[in-house]
Amino acid sequence: MPIKNRLAEMHAEITEWRRDIHRHPEILYETHRTSAMVADKLRSFGCDEVVTGIGRTGVVGVIRGKSDTAGRVVGLRADMDALPMQEQTGLDYASDIPGAMHACGHDGHTAMLLGAAKYLAETRNFDGTAIVIFQPAEEGGNGAEAMVKDGMMDRFGVQEVYAMHNHPGLAAGQFKIRPGPLLAAADTFEIHLEGHGGHAAKPHDTVDTTVMLSQMIVALQTVVSRNTDPILQAVLSVTSVETSSKAFNVIPQAATLRGTVRTHSGEMRDLIERRLGEVVQGIAATFGGKAEVNYERGVPVTVNAEEQTRHAAEVAERVSGGCGEAAMVMGGEDFSFMLEARPGAFIMIGNGPSAGLHHPEYNFNDEIIPAGCSWFAEMIERRMPAA
């Protein structure tokens, strides 16, 4: 396996960084310790510029190659934040923070990009500028969007951008990718119903919100099964229901439904949002009630550009000897905001037979660190070969 020798030598050091980050998880934009650690290390590596506070707590490092004949600028991104959950791994470096855990491998992503940054700052064997991007708040905070809105792409002249995520169940150190849509747009909705409450023994004097919401849950399933092209993937799930009364003998005045929508195209996203509103308002009117729909668009579809995907796969093949084709999945990823701003690609690296992502017993596999670091570093050297 053509792992870069220098990165193989750094394996133990990078593993220590990873485990330190794992022991001190930070949620959303509160990545103050992690961000400070990243910035300090980038400065110690001799990066040409280190900027903090991009997207609130994001960090950006600039590494210039030995030459810059073509003005190329390539970005590499890693996410830093943890999840609000209790760790149950029993590791000697388990989380020291109650209710916070690195259960998605962002500690590993950050450590691998730091390792690649150290290597690139030492060797500078490329023609152009590498931008290493350390992002907060991937887990529901849209930190990638915040960094883009802070002007990161224009400020540092980023022309294309790449990221990696570990994949439990895929052989350790192996890669998968696909061009076009990879991860879904992830939206949420909240429906507030208003009826006329009353005694459960006199339903004829009420406008029953429980009947309304029951009809809506069933009818909303037809939005995907009867309004969307069956060849295209989409999910509409009602995940939470509550009424204004917990009593056995009260028909509640109000009720609330919540759920999520996942799609792989803008057209499908628009269709489901429109049809959800029409179905809800139609059923509310039928039963004499009122409905308010709050539909929130979250991360957009993660779309890999054709050319950049091809290059990412070629580098993965050089590092691991092969690169498989990833399946489209309905999970969301806020790196999509960066891919909307610049062409690039998002690749999966195998974590081996570990617990699944967001599981309390999950742990990032330190054995894949050399492969991940090598992919990051090789992307720079191959996309901007030395003059």
C-alpha positions in Angstrom: 0.0 0.0 0.0 1.7 3.3 -1.1 1.3 5.1 2.2 3.7 8.1 2.3 6.7 7.1 4.5 6.8 10.3 6.4 3.1 9.9 7.3 3.7 6.3 8.4 6.5 7.6 10.7 4.0 10.2 12.2 1.3 7.6 12.8 1.8 7.4 16.6 2.0 11.1 16.9 -1.2 11.7 15.0 -2.9 9.0 17.0 -2.1 10.9 20.2 -3.6 14.0 18.7 -6.7 12.1 17.8 -7.1 10.6 21.2 -6.6 13.9 22.9 -9.4 15.4 20.8 -11.6 12.4 21.5 -11.1 12.9 25.3 -12.2 16.5 25.0 -15.3 16.6 22.7 -16.9 19.9 22.0 -20.4 20.4 20.5 -21.5 22.6 17.5 -19.7 26.0 17.6 -18.2 25.5 21.1 -15.0 23.9 19.7 -12.8 26.4 21.5 -10.2 24.0 22.9 -10.1 22.0 19.6 -9.9 25.1 17.5 -7.1 26.5 19.6 -5.2 23.2 19.4 -5.6 23.1 15.7 -4.4 26.7 15.3 -1.4 26.1 17.6 -0.3 23.0 15.6 -0.7 24.7 12.3 1.5 27.6 13.5 4.1 25.1 14.8 4.1 23.3 11.4 5.2 26.6 9.8 2.0 27.3 7.8 2.3 30.5 5.9 -0.9 31.9 7.5 -3.3 30.7 10.2 -6.6 32.4 10.6 -9.1 31.7 13.4 -12.7 32.8 13.8 -13.9 31.9 10.3 -17.5 30.7 10.7 -17.3 31.6 14.4 -14.8 29.0 15.6 -13.4 27.6 12.3 -9.7 27.6 11.5 -8.0 28.0 8.2 -4.3 27.3 7.4 -2.5 28.4 4.3 0.5 26.3 2.9 2.3 27.6 -0.2 4.1 25.2 -2.4 7.7 25.5 -3.6 6.3 27.3 -6.7 3.1 28.9 -7.9 3.3 29.1 -11.7 -0.4 28.5 -12.4 -2.1 30.2 -9.4 -3.9 27.0 -8.3 -5.6 26.9 -4.9 -7.1 23.6 -3.5 -9.0 23.3 -0.2 -9.1 20.3 2.1 -11.8 20.3 4.9 -12.2 18.4 8.2 -15.0 18.7 10.7 -14.2 19.1 14.4 -17.4 18.9 16.5 -18.8 16.1 18.6 -22.3 14.9 19.4 -24.4 15.5 22.5 -24.5 11.9 23.7 -23.0 9.8 26.4 -20.0 7.6 25.5 -20.1 3.9 26.4 -16.8 2.6 24.9 -14.9 2.1 28.1 -11.7 3.3 26.4 -8.9 4.7 28.6 -9.2 7.9 26.5 -13.0 8.0 26.6 -14.7 11.4 26.8 -14.1 13.4 29.9 -17.1 15.6 29.2 -20.5 14.2 30.4 -23.1 14.2 27.6 -20.6 14.8 24.8 -18.9 12.2 22.6 -17.0 11.9 19.3 -19.4 9.3 17.9 -19.0 10.3 14.2 -15.2 10.3 13.9 -14.6 14.0 13.5 -11.7 13.6 15.9 -10.1 11.3 13.3 -10.9 13.6 10.4 -9.3 16.5 12.2 -6.2 14.5 13.2 -5.7 13.2 9.7 -5.9 16.6 8.1 -3.5 17.9 10.7 -1.1 15.1 9.8 -1.4 16.0 6.1 -0.9 19.7 6.9 2.4 18.9 8.8 3.6 16.8 5.9 2.7 19.4 3.3 4.3 22.2 5.3 7.5 20.2 5.6 7.8 19.1 2.0 5.9 21.8 0.0 6.3 19.5 -3.1 3.5 21.1 -5.1 2.9 24.1 -7.4 0.2 26.3 -5.9 -1.5 26.9 -2.5 -3.1 24.4 -0.2 -5.9 25.6 2.1 -6.6 23.4 5.1 -10.1 24.0 6.6 -11.1 22.9 10.1 -14.9 23.4 10.5 -17.1 23.5 13.6 -20.8 22.6 13.8 -21.2 19.9 11.2 -23.7 18.0 13.5 -26.7 20.2 12.9 -25.2 23.7 13.1 -24.3 24.2 9.4 -20.8 25.2 10.2 -19.8 24.8 6.5 -22.4 27.4 5.5 -21.1 29.7 8.2 -17.6 29.5 6.9 -18.7 30.1 3.3 -20.9 33.1 4.4 -17.8 34.5 6.2 -16.2 34.8 2.7 -13.7 32.0 3.2 -13.7 30.8 -0.5 -13.1 34.3 -1.9 -10.7 35.4 0.9 -8.4 32.5 0.4 -9.0 32.0 -3.4 -10.2 28.4 -3.1 -10.9 27.0 -6.5 -11.9 23.4 -5.6 -12.5 21.7 -2.2 -12.4 18.1 -0.9 -13.4 16.3 2.3 -13.4 12.7 3.7 -15.6 10.8 6.1 -15.0 7.5 7.7 -17.4 4.6 6.9 -18.0 1.8 9.4 -18.4 -1.6 7.8 -16.2 -0.7 4.8 -12.8 -2.4 5.0 -10.3 -0.3 6.9 -8.4 2.1 4.7 -10.4 1.4 1.6 -12.2 4.1 -0.3 -15.6 4.7 -2.0 -17.0 7.6 -4.0 -19.5 8.4 -6.7 -20.0 11.4 -9.0 -23.2 13.4 -8.7 -25.6 13.2 -5.8 -24.1 11.3 -2.8 -25.9 12.4 0.3 -29.3 13.9 0.6 -30.8 17.3 1.3 -32.1 17.1 4.9 -35.1 19.3 5.8 -37.4 19.4 8.8 -41.0 20.3 9.2 -43.3 21.2 12.1 -47.1 21.3 11.8 -49.2 23.1 14.3 -52.9 22.1 14.3 -55.7 24.0 16.0 -59.2 22.5 16.6 -61.8 23.0 19.2 -61.2 21.0 22.4 -63.8 19.5 24.7 -65.0 16.6 26.7 -64.2 13.2 25.1 -67.8 12.1 25.8 -69.1 14.8 23.5 -66.9 14.6 20.4 -69.7 16.1 18.3 -69.0 19.4 20.0 -65.4 19.5 19.1 -63.0 19.8 16.2 -60.8 16.8 17.0 -57.1 17.4 16.4 -56.2 13.8 17.1 -58.3 12.7 14.2 -56.8 15.4 12.0 -53.2 14.4 12.9 -53.9 10.7 12.4 -55.3 11.4 8.9 -52.3 13.5 8.1 -49.7 10.9 9.1 -51.3 8.4 6.8 -51.9 10.9 3.9 -48.4 12.3 4.1 -47.0 8.9 3.2 -48.7 9.2 -0.2 -46.5 12.3 -1.1 -43.6 10.0 -1.7 -45.5 6.9 -2.8 -47.9 8.7 -5.2 -46.5 12.1 -6.1 -42.8 11.3 -6.7 -41.1 9.4 -9.5 -40.5 5.9 -8.0 -37.1 5.7 -9.6 -35.9 8.7 -7.6 -35.1 8.4 -3.9 -37.0 10.4 -1.3 -38.0 10.0 2.3 -40.8 11.8 4.3 -41.0 10.6 7.9 -43.3 11.9 10.7 -41.1 11.4 13.8 -42.9 13.2 16.6 -46.5 13.8 17.7 -47.8 15.6 20.7 -51.2 17.1 21.8 -52.0 19.9 24.2 -53.6 17.4 26.6 -52.4 14.3 28.3 -55.8 13.5 29.9 -57.8 10.4 29.1 -61.1 12.3 28.8 -60.1 15.4 26.9 -60.1 16.0 23.2 -57.2 18.4 22.8 -57.4 21.9 21.4 -54.1 21.7 19.6 -51.5 19.2 18.3 -48.1 19.3 16.8 -46.4 16.9 14.3 -42.7 17.0 13.4 -40.6 15.1 10.9 -37.9 15.1 8.2 -37.7 15.1 4.5 -34.7 13.7 2.5 -34.2 14.2 -1.2 -31.5 13.9 -3.8 -32.6 16.7 -6.2 -33.8 20.3 -6.0 -36.9 19.5 -8.1 -37.9 16.6 -5.7 -37.2 18.9 -2.7 -39.6 21.6 -4.1 -42.3 19.0 -5.0 -42.4 17.5 -1.5 -42.4 20.8 0.3 -45.3 22.0 -1.9 -47.3 18.8 -1.6 -46.8 18.5 2.2 -48.3 21.9 2.6 -51.3 21.1 0.3 -52.1 17.8 2.0 -51.9 19.3 5.5 -54.1 22.3 4.7 -56.6 20.2 2.8 -57.1 17.8 5.7 -57.3 20.6 8.3 -60.0 22.3 6.2 -61.9 19.0 5.8 -62.2 18.5 9.5 -62.9 22.2 10.3 -59.5 23.0 11.8 -56.6 25.1 11.1 -52.9 24.2 10.3 -49.7 26.1 10.2 -46.7 24.5 8.5 -43.2 25.5 9.2 -40.8 23.9 6.7 -37.1 24.4 7.3 -34.6 23.6 4.6 -31.4 22.2 6.1 -28.3 21.0 4.3 -28.6 20.8 0.5 -27.8 17.7 -1.6 -24.1 16.7 -1.5 -23.1 16.7 -5.1 -19.7 15.5 -6.3 -18.4 17.2 -9.4 -17.5 14.8 -12.2 -13.9 15.9 -12.8 -13.0 16.3 -9.1 -14.6 12.9 -8.3 -12.4 11.3 -10.9 -9.3 12.8 -9.5 -10.3 11.9 -5.9 -10.8 8.3 -7.0 -7.5 8.1 -8.8 -5.7 9.3 -5.6 -7.6 6.8 -3.5 -6.5 4.0 -5.9 -2.9 5.1 -5.5 -3.2 5.1 -1.8 -5.2 1.9 -1.2 -5.0 0.0 -4.5 -8.6 0.5 -5.4 -11.7 2.7 -5.0 -15.2 1.4 -5.0 -18.5 3.1 -6.1 -20.4 4.5 -3.2 -24.2 4.1 -3.0 -26.4 7.2 -2.6 -27.6 7.5 1.0 -30.3 9.5 2.7 -28.1 11.0 5.4 -27.1 14.6 5.2 -23.8 16.4 5.3 -23.1 20.1 5.5 -20.0 19.9 3.3 -22.7 20.3 0.6 -22.6 24.1 1.3 -18.9 24.2 0.3 -19.6 22.1 -2.8 -22.3 24.6 -3.8 -19.7 27.3 -3.6 -16.9 25.4 -5.4 -16.5 22.2 -7.3 -15.1 19.3 -5.3 -15.7 15.9 -4.0 -16.6 14.0 -0.8 -15.1 10.6 -0.3 -15.6 7.7 2.1 -12.8 5.9 3.9 -13.4 2.5 5.5 -13.4 2.4 9.3 -13.5 -1.4 9.4 -16.0 -3.5 11.5 -16.7 -0.9 14.1 -20.0 0.2 15.7 -22.0 2.5 13.5 -21.8 6.2 13.4 -23.7 8.0 16.3 -23.6 4.8 18.4 -22.5 5.2 22.0 -19.8 2.4 21.4 -18.4 3.8 18.2 -14.7 4.6 18.0 -12.6 5.9 15.1 -10.1 3.3 13.9 -6.6 4.7 14.4 -5.2 2.2 11.9 -6.7 4.1 9.0 -4.8 7.3 9.9 -1.9 6.8 7.4 -4.2 6.1 4.5 -6.4 9.1 5.3 -3.4 11.5 5.7 -1.9 10.1 2.5 -5.1 10.8 0.6 -5.3 14.4 1.8 -1.6 15.0 1.0 -1.6 13.2 -2.3 -4.7 15.2 -3.4 -2.6 18.4 -3.1 0.4 16.9 -4.8 -1.5 15.4 -7.7 -3.9 18.3 -8.3 -1.0 20.8 -8.2 2.1 18.8 -9.3 5.4 20.5 -8.6 6.7 22.5 -11.5 
